[in-house]
Amino acid sequence: MITFDHVTVAYDDAPAAALRDVDLTVEEGELCLVVGHTGVGKSTLLGTVNGLVPHFTGGTLYGRVTVDGRDTADHPPRELADVVGVVGQDPADGFVTDTVEEELAYAMEQLATPPATMRKRVEETLDLLGLADLRHRALHELSGGQQQRVAIGSVLTAHPRVLVLDEPTSALDPSAAEEVLAAVTRLVHDLGVTVLMAEHRLERVVQYADRILHLPGDGVVRIGDPAEILRTSAIAPPIVDLGRAAGWDPLPLSIRDARRRAAPLRTRLTGRTPAPLRPAAPDRPALLTARKVTVTYQGVPAVREVDLTLHGGEVTALMGRNGSGKSSLLWALQGTGPRTGGTVGVHEGAPGTRTGTGSGRGTGATDPHAVPPAHARRLVGLVPQTPADLLYLESVRQELDEADTESATGESARTLLDLLAPGIDDTTHPRDLSEGRKLALVLAIQLTAAPKVLLLDEPTRGLDYRAKSQLVDIVAALAAEGRTVVVSTHDVEFAARAADRVVVMAEGDIVADGPTADVIVASPVFAPQTAKILAPLPYLTVGQVTTALHDDEPLPDHPEDRP
């Protein structure tokens, strides 16, 4: 179905080819997972399948890419639209209509699909992706996860023979991600659709893959059986890391298979206490106090009289299904978002010093909505779901220099950026970066202001495991300085490693609030892979397992699990 015949892709301003002498075939009805660190060429590989590379991206393509017998060099994307459906990293970039129902129908209109068929497919897709209640909603009113499902649905309605997905579950909660992946695998198994999927959250998708395309970073592409590729890959989900540590052969790729292998390991761990992921900090003064915070949009409540106190030295994971009100709450706390009712107060003074009364209105408690933007930024920093919204200059260097000019710390924005995503060229236009690198750039810019409260809305979206580990370290360092960090996330593995506390929202209300281990282990949806495999033992990460077994039998270290 898809053939790469000695394909090389080179860009004029790049020091090396993005792809080098790629020679492979993807069969009809095969689900291939594309893995690799951020910036190694995954999006370029996907773009060659529907002709975006090089017709729209520029650069030079050597060799030949054919899809269902069509040479992409001779057929631009519009001539491949009936065969290849593409969902990019940022779903909003591809929207061309105003409402959910119109967006689902648009691609079929362009392909002259009969009206009766269009109506039937729209209804099927609304049910398949859980979008029926949103059919008349405006696209700009949807949460990031809801937009992602609409983008996937708009491609599925055209019934393409090849489906190209660039991080399709990055903005989805665990349940929604399972629904989308179930729909994709149904297309593969029942209709013979060929799927090429790039995804950083391998723990969600690796069990569904027939083969893996691994891009190690030198332009070449390795293709093979998932278990064999992941055995030696620098990128692997926690289930594979645990299998490596325990010496399992073959490596399990699903929770079910891992639990079947884990009985001896659970026996060895019984009676041992998992090492804490972060040092205990018993005295954590309040830095932000919110009382009765309410947010409504056109009379519809998104946040319902939420009470929340954030403490210095604490990392809080804000979790919940798509549309539960997480982003609305973060924007209300930050001060620029709408707040229908309630109060928010950030306690002035040095991080970790109690200067307010705890009510949000006492001495030293400042409402970030009521002060100038420069002052508010030093109180509360927010990295939004779409980080490009905060990028407005012409190069990465200009963005970093501007951040340093307004910096409240001695650490440069470039230093912070290199920790998260090393190797980004100063001359690159910020909007030419991948979604993961855009997020890293905005995070570095926000951190230079040294806010007392840092709010991150889906910060791991687009980040690989290495970058997530760096983010865990940065978040931990900020908390160690006495600041408070809130991470709105669907990434349960990141929450398990980074958060002291988990707050779960549903329909605008807080329905759970407590220590990370207590909240996420109790939930079959939010539990990380290690917890599921070793239940009922209270282990959250592979690092805790290797530490517990160290005295018994030394096992390989896994730095990505260290806080």
CORSULBEL-V191140 format. One record per residue. N is the residue number from 1. OMEGA is omega in radians with two decimals (none if undefined). Layout:
N:OMEGA ; N:OMEGA
//
This chain:
1:3.10 ; 2:-3.13 ; 3:2.99 ; 4:-3.11 ; 5:3.13 ; 6:-3.05 ; 7:3.01 ; 8:3.09 ; 9:-3.12 ; 10:3.08 ; 11:-3.00 ; 12:-3.05 ; 13:-3.11 ; 14:-3.12 ; 15:-3.13 ; 16:-3.14 ; 17:3.09 ; 18:3.04 ; 19:-3.07 ; 20:3.03 ; 21:3.14 ; 22:-3.08 ; 23:-3.09 ; 24:3.11 ; 25:3.04 ; 26:-3.04 ; 27:3.08 ; 28:3.11 ; 29:-3.13 ; 30:3.04 ; 31:-3.14 ; 32:-3.14 ; 33:-3.14 ; 34:-3.08 ; 35:3.12 ; 36:3.12 ; 37:3.10 ; 38:3.05 ; 39:-3.11 ; 40:3.09 ; 41:-3.12 ; 42:-3.14 ; 43:3.07 ; 44:3.12 ; 45:3.14 ; 46:-3.11 ; 47:3.11 ; 48:-3.05 ; 49:3.12 ; 50:3.04 ; 51:3.06 ; 52:3.02 ; 53:0.13 ; 54:-2.98 ; 55:-3.09 ; 56:-3.08 ; 57:-3.02 ; 58:-3.08 ; 59:-3.10 ; 60:3.08 ; 61:3.06 ; 62:-3.09 ; 63:-3.00 ; 64:3.02 ; 65:3.11 ; 66:3.11 ; 67:-3.10 ; 68:3.10 ; 69:-3.12 ; 70:3.10 ; 71:-3.08 ; 72:3.09 ; 73:-3.12 ; 74:-3.09 ; 75:3.09 ; 76:-3.06 ; 77:-3.10 ; 78:3.14 ; 79:3.08 ; 80:-3.01 ; 81:3.14 ; 82:-3.10 ; 83:-3.04 ; 84:3.00 ; 85:-3.03 ; 86:2.99 ; 87:-3.08 ; 88:-3.10 ; 89:-3.13 ; 90:-3.04 ; 91:-3.09 ; 92:3.14 ; 93:-3.06 ; 94:-3.11 ; 95:-3.13 ; 96:3.14 ; 97:-3.04 ; 98:-3.05 ; 99:-3.10 ; 100:-3.09 ; 101:3.12 ; 102:-3.13 ; 103:3.13 ; 104:-3.09 ; 105:-2.95 ; 106:-3.08 ; 107:3.12 ; 108:3.08 ; 109:-3.13 ; 110:-3.13 ; 111:3.10 ; 112:3.08 ; 113:3.13 ; 114:-3.08 ; 115:-3.14 ; 116:3.11 ; 117:3.12 ; 118:-3.10 ; 119:-3.13 ; 120:-3.11 ; 121:3.10 ; 122:-3.14 ; 123:3.13 ; 124:-3.10 ; 125:3.07 ; 126:3.13 ; 127:-3.08 ; 128:-3.05 ; 129:3.08 ; 130:-3.07 ; 131:-3.03 ; 132:-3.12 ; 133:-3.07 ; 134:-2.93 ; 135:-3.10 ; 136:-3.11 ; 137:3.04 ; 138:-3.07 ; 139:-3.09 ; 140:3.12 ; 141:-3.06 ; 142:3.01 ; 143:-3.14 ; 144:3.13 ; 145:3.09 ; 146:3.08 ; 147:-3.14 ; 148:3.13 ; 149:3.09 ; 150:3.14 ; 151:3.11 ; 152:-3.14 ; 153:-3.12 ; 154:3.09 ; 155:-3.08 ; 156:-3.09 ; 157:-3.14 ; 158:-3.14 ; 159:3.13 ; 160:3.08 ; 161:3.09 ; 162:-3.14 ; 163:3.13 ; 164:-3.06 ; 165:3.13 ; 166:-3.10 ; 167:-3.03 ; 168:-3.10 ; 169:-2.99 ; 170:-3.10 ; 171:-3.06 ; 172:3.01 ; 173:-3.06 ; 174:-3.12 ; 175:3.13 ; 176:3.11 ; 177:3.10 ; 178:3.13 ; 179:-3.14 ; 180:-3.14 ; 181:3.07 ; 182:3.10 ; 183:-3.14 ; 184:-3.14 ; 185:3.06 ; 186:3.09 ; 187:3.14 ; 188:-3.01 ; 189:-3.02 ; 190:-3.06 ; 191:3.12 ; 192:3.11 ; 193:3.08 ; 194:-3.07 ; 195:3.01 ; 196:-2.98 ; 197:3.00 ; 198:-3.09 ; 199:3.07 ; 200:-3.13 ; 201:-3.06 ; 202:-3.14 ; 203:-3.13 ; 204:-2.88 ; 205:-2.95 ; 206:-3.11 ; 207:-3.12 ; 208:-2.99 ; 209:3.00 ; 210:3.07 ; 211:3.11 ; 212:2.96 ; 213:-3.07 ; 214:3.07 ; 215:-3.10 ; 216:3.07 ; 217:-3.14 ; 218:3.10 ; 219:-3.14 ; 220:3.12 ; 221:3.05 ; 222:3.12 ; 223:-3.13 ; 224:3.11 ; 225:-3.08 ; 226:-3.11 ; 227:-3.12 ; 228:3.13 ; 229:-3.06 ; 230:3.13 ; 231:-3.09 ; 232:-3.09 ; 233:3.05 ; 234:3.13 ; 235:-3.13 ; 236:3.09 ; 237:-3.12 ; 238:-3.12 ; 239:3.09 ; 240:3.08 ; 241:3.12 ; 242:3.10 ; 243:3.07 ; 244:-3.11 ; 245:-3.11 ; 246:3.12 ; 247:-3.12 ; 248:3.13 ; 249:0.04 ; 250:3.14 ; 251:3.05 ; 252:3.14 ; 253:3.10 ; 254:3.13 ; 255:-3.12 ; 256:-3.14 ; 257:-3.13 ; 258:3.13 ; 259:3.10 ; 260:-3.12 ; 261:-2.88 ; 262:-3.08 ; 263:3.10 ; 264:3.13 ; 265:3.10 ; 266:3.11 ; 267:-3.14 ; 268:-3.09 ; 269:-3.11 ; 270:3.13 ; 271:3.11 ; 272:3.13 ; 273:3.13 ; 274:3.08 ; 275:3.10 ; 276:-3.14 ; 277:3.11 ; 278:3.13 ; 279:3.10 ; 280:3.10 ; 281:-3.00 ; 282:-3.08 ; 283:-3.10 ; 284:-3.12 ; 285:3.14 ; 286:3.04 ; 287:3.11 ; 288:3.12 ; 289:3.11 ; 290:-3.13 ; 291:3.04 ; 292:-3.12 ; 293:-3.11 ; 294:3.09 ; 295:3.08 ; 296:3.07 ; 297:-3.13 ; 298:3.09 ; 299:-3.13 ; 300:-3.10 ; 301:3.04 ; 302:3.07 ; 303:-3.01 ; 304:3.01 ; 305:-3.10 ; 306:2.97 ; 307:-3.11 ; 308:3.05 ; 309:3.13 ; 310:-3.02 ; 311:3.06 ; 312:3.13 ; 313:-3.04 ; 314:3.03 ; 315:-3.09 ; 316:3.02 ; 317:3.10 ; 318:-3.00 ; 319:-3.11 ; 320:-3.10 ; 321:3.08 ; 322:3.11 ; 323:-3.10 ; 324:3.10 ; 325:-3.06 ; 326:-3.11 ; 327:3.12 ; 328:3.11 ; 329:-3.14 ; 330:-3.14 ; 331:3.09 ; 332:3.11 ; 333:-3.10 ; 334:3.03 ; 335:-3.11 ; 336:3.12 ; 337:3.14 ; 338:3.06 ; 339:-3.09 ; 340:-3.12 ; 341:3.11 ; 342:-3.11 ; 343:3.05 ; 344:3.11 ; 345:3.05 ; 346:-3.06 ; 347:-3.11 ; 348:-3.12 ; 349:-3.12 ; 350:3.08 ; 351:3.12 ; 352:-3.14 ; 353:-3.12 ; 354:3.13 ; 355:-3.13 ; 356:-3.12 ; 357:-3.09 ; 358:-3.12 ; 359:-3.04 ; 360:-3.12 ; 361:-3.09 ; 362:-3.12 ; 363:3.11 ; 364:3.12 ; 365:-3.03 ; 366:3.05 ; 367:-3.11 ; 368:3.11 ; 369:-3.00 ; 370:-3.10 ; 371:3.11 ; 372:-3.08 ; 373:-3.12 ; 374:3.09 ; 375:-3.12 ; 376:-3.12 ; 377:3.09 ; 378:3.08 ; 379:-3.08 ; 380:3.05 ; 381:-3.13 ; 382:2.99 ; 383:-3.03 ; 384:3.10 ; 385:3.11 ; 386:-3.02 ; 387:-3.13 ; 388:3.11 ; 389:-3.11 ; 390:-3.12 ; 391:-3.05 ; 392:-3.13 ; 393:-2.94 ; 394:-3.14 ; 395:3.09 ; 396:-3.13 ; 397:3.14 ; 398:3.11 ; 399:-3.13 ; 400:3.12 ; 401:3.12 ; 402:3.11 ; 403:3.13 ; 404:3.12 ; 405:-3.12 ; 406:-3.00 ; 407:3.04 ; 408:-3.12 ; 409:3.09 ; 410:-3.10 ; 411:-3.07 ; 412:3.09 ; 413:3.11 ; 414:3.12 ; 415:3.12 ; 416:3.14 ; 417:-3.13 ; 418:3.06 ; 419:-3.08 ; 420:-3.06 ; 421:-3.10 ; 422:3.00 ; 423:3.11 ; 424:-3.08 ; 425:-3.12 ; 426:-3.03 ; 427:-3.11 ; 428:3.04 ; 429:-3.07 ; 430:-3.10 ; 431:3.03 ; 432:3.14 ; 433:3.00 ; 434:-3.13 ; 435:3.13 ; 436:-3.13 ; 437:3.02 ; 438:-3.13 ; 439:3.13 ; 440:3.13 ; 441:-3.13 ; 442:3.11 ; 443:3.11 ; 444:3.12 ; 445:-3.11 ; 446:-3.09 ; 447:3.13 ; 448:3.11 ; 449:3.13 ; 450:3.14 ; 451:3.10 ; 452:3.12 ; 453:3.14 ; 454:-3.13 ; 455:-3.10 ; 456:-3.11 ; 457:-3.09 ; 458:-3.05 ; 459:-3.10 ; 460:3.12 ; 461:-3.14 ; 462:3.14 ; 463:3.05 ; 464:-3.06 ; 465:3.13 ; 466:3.13 ; 467:3.09 ; 468:3.11 ; 469:3.08 ; 470:3.11 ; 471:3.06 ; 472:-3.14 ; 473:-3.12 ; 474:3.12 ; 475:3.12 ; 476:3.13 ; 477:3.10 ; 478:3.11 ; 479:3.14 ; 480:3.08 ; 481:3.14 ; 482:3.11 ; 483:3.06 ; 484:-3.09 ; 485:3.06 ; 486:-3.13 ; 487:3.00 ; 488:-2.99 ; 489:2.94 ; 490:-3.07 ; 491:-3.05 ; 492:3.13 ; 493:3.09 ; 494:3.13 ; 495:-3.13 ; 496:-3.08 ; 497:-2.95 ; 498:-2.90 ; 499:2.97 ; 500:-2.97 ; 501:3.09 ; 502:3.05 ; 503:-3.11 ; 504:3.12 ; 505:3.04 ; 506:3.12 ; 507:3.06 ; 508:-3.14 ; 509:2.97 ; 510:-3.07 ; 511:3.08 ; 512:-3.13 ; 513:-3.14 ; 514:3.10 ; 515:-3.05 ; 516:-3.07 ; 517:-3.10 ; 518:-3.03 ; 519:-3.00 ; 520:3.12 ; 521:-3.14 ; 522:-3.08 ; 523:3.07 ; 524:3.14 ; 525:-3.03 ; 526:-3.12 ; 527:3.08 ; 528:-3.04 ; 529:-3.11 ; 530:3.13 ; 531:3.13 ; 532:-3.08 ; 533:-3.03 ; 534:3.11 ; 535:0.22 ; 536:3.12 ; 537:-2.99 ; 538:3.13 ; 539:-3.11 ; 540:-3.04 ; 541:3.09 ; 542:3.11 ; 543:3.10 ; 544:3.14 ; 545:-3.12 ; 546:3.09 ; 547:-3.12 ; 548:-3.10 ; 549:-3.00 ; 550:-3.11 ; 551:-3.12 ; 552:-3.11 ; 553:-3.11 ; 554:3.14 ; 555:-3.13 ; 556:3.11 ; 557:3.13 ; 558:-3.04 ; 559:-3.13 ; 560:3.14 ; 561:-3.13 ; 562:3.11 ; 563:none
//
